[in-house]
Amino acid sequence: SSGINAEYGDNEKRESLLQHLAQIDSQLSSLQRELLDIERIEAENVQTDLDDLTVQFLKKSEQCESLQTRLSALELDKSRLNKKQSDLESNLNESKATATDYEVK
């Protein structure tokens, strides 16, 4: 009779351990699902940040190109103005020389 009780107790312990193992397995599966969800959300957040940064980069690139175009136009204007100034100074000097010639005569 004591052998039967010992075997019954062993079966009870075994059943209890199996149930406990099943609970642990269930918890592990649940944690794995949570981890996958967290990883997916993090990947989406990183992708969103990357997309936002890409858009900002493209906008800044466009602004830079626009400023470069404006700078080129301003440099061209400056060159034209320098040429006009040079022409005006030459005309002024010629006028002074002509006026001096008239005064001499």
HELIX and SHEET records of a PDB file:
HELIX    1   1 SER A    2  VAL A  104  1                                 103    
END                                                                             
